[in-house]
Amino acid sequence: MRDPHKLKAFEFADNLAVLVYQETRNFPKEELFGLVSQMRRAAVSVPSNIAEGCGRSSEKEYLHFLSIAYGSLKELEYQISLAKKLGFLRDETDLTDCADEASRVLNGLIKALKK
């Protein structure tokens, strides 16, 4: 079995999840069960699916879970953009850069495994 903690993609995704929790603490209370919940679920889904994929025995299953993680990451990127437009996040937040970097690294891993 693979160790997710040895993957850069997992490291970036884990850091992103922590950052999402930190940045969403100050969102309006009425968003607690809306955008905050959605962003946190998407953020946790990324490293969770990478870890679950690492626990699978076949490469096909591993890629499947990496693909799910990538989809959750893209969902989170949109939610970050929406939160900025709504004024819940500062434009200079590290979330965008962190999400972009996580996306780039995860996409690279997926492409490398497909070769």
C-alpha positions as CSV (number, residue, x, y, z in Angstrom):
1,M,0.0,0.0,0.0
2,R,1.0,3.6,-0.6
3,D,1.7,6.1,2.1
4,P,-0.2,9.3,1.5
5,H,2.1,11.3,3.8
6,K,4.9,10.7,1.4
7,L,3.0,12.5,-1.5
8,K,3.5,16.2,-2.2
9,A,-0.1,16.2,-3.4
10,F,-1.4,15.0,0.0
11,E,0.8,17.5,1.8
12,F,-0.5,20.4,-0.3
13,A,-4.1,19.2,0.1
14,D,-3.8,18.8,3.8
15,N,-2.3,22.3,4.2
16,L,-5.2,23.7,2.1
17,A,-7.8,22.0,4.3
18,V,-6.3,23.5,7.4
19,L,-6.2,26.9,5.7
20,V,-9.8,26.7,4.6
21,Y,-10.9,26.0,8.2
22,Q,-8.9,29.0,9.4
23,E,-10.1,31.4,6.7
24,T,-13.8,30.4,7.1
25,R,-13.9,31.0,10.9
26,N,-14.9,34.6,10.3
27,F,-17.6,34.1,7.7
28,P,-21.1,35.4,8.5
29,K,-23.0,33.2,10.9
30,E,-25.8,32.7,8.3
31,E,-23.2,31.0,6.0
32,L,-22.3,28.4,8.6
33,F,-24.6,25.8,7.0
34,G,-24.1,27.2,3.5
35,L,-20.8,28.2,1.9
36,V,-18.7,27.5,5.0
37,S,-20.0,23.9,5.2
38,Q,-19.5,23.4,1.4
39,M,-16.0,24.8,1.4
40,R,-14.9,22.7,4.4
41,R,-16.4,19.5,3.0
42,A,-14.7,20.1,-0.4
43,A,-11.4,20.9,1.3
44,V,-11.5,17.8,3.5
45,S,-12.5,15.7,0.5
46,V,-9.3,16.3,-1.3
47,P,-6.7,14.8,1.1
48,S,-9.3,12.2,2.3
49,N,-9.7,10.9,-1.3
50,I,-6.0,10.9,-1.8
51,A,-5.5,8.9,1.4
52,E,-8.3,6.5,0.4
53,G,-6.8,6.0,-3.0
54,C,-3.5,5.1,-1.4
55,G,-5.2,2.4,0.5
56,R,-6.6,0.7,-2.7
57,S,-4.7,-2.2,-4.2
58,S,-5.1,-1.5,-7.9
59,E,-3.7,1.5,-9.8
60,K,-7.1,1.9,-11.5
61,E,-8.8,2.4,-8.1
62,Y,-6.0,4.7,-7.0
63,L,-6.5,6.9,-10.1
64,H,-10.2,6.9,-9.5
65,F,-9.8,8.4,-6.0
66,L,-7.2,10.9,-7.2
67,S,-9.7,12.0,-9.8
68,I,-12.4,12.5,-7.2
69,A,-9.9,14.5,-5.1
70,Y,-9.2,16.7,-8.2
71,G,-12.9,17.3,-8.8
72,S,-13.3,18.4,-5.2
73,L,-10.4,20.7,-5.5
74,K,-11.9,22.3,-8.6
75,E,-15.2,22.7,-6.7
76,L,-13.3,24.4,-3.8
77,E,-11.5,26.7,-6.3
78,Y,-14.9,28.0,-7.4
79,Q,-16.1,28.4,-3.8
80,I,-13.1,30.4,-2.9
81,S,-13.8,32.7,-5.9
82,L,-17.4,33.1,-4.9
83,A,-16.5,33.8,-1.3
84,K,-14.2,36.6,-2.5
85,K,-16.9,38.1,-4.8
86,L,-19.3,38.1,-1.8
87,G,-16.7,39.9,0.3
88,F,-16.2,37.0,2.8
89,L,-12.5,36.6,1.8
90,R,-9.9,39.2,1.2
91,D,-8.5,39.3,-2.3
92,E,-5.0,38.8,-0.9
93,T,-5.9,35.5,0.9
94,D,-3.4,32.7,0.5
95,L,-6.3,30.3,-0.3
96,T,-6.2,30.9,-4.1
97,D,-2.4,30.3,-4.4
98,C,-2.6,27.3,-2.1
99,A,-5.5,25.8,-4.1
100,D,-3.7,26.5,-7.4
101,E,-0.5,24.8,-6.2
102,A,-2.4,21.8,-4.8
103,S,-4.3,21.5,-8.2
104,R,-1.0,21.7,-10.2
105,V,0.7,19.0,-8.1
106,L,-2.3,16.7,-8.0
107,N,-2.9,17.0,-11.7
108,G,0.8,16.2,-12.3
109,L,0.5,13.1,-10.2
110,I,-2.6,11.9,-12.1
111,K,-0.9,12.6,-15.5
112,A,2.3,10.7,-14.4
113,L,0.3,7.7,-13.3
114,K,-1.7,7.6,-16.6
115,K,1.5,7.2,-18.7
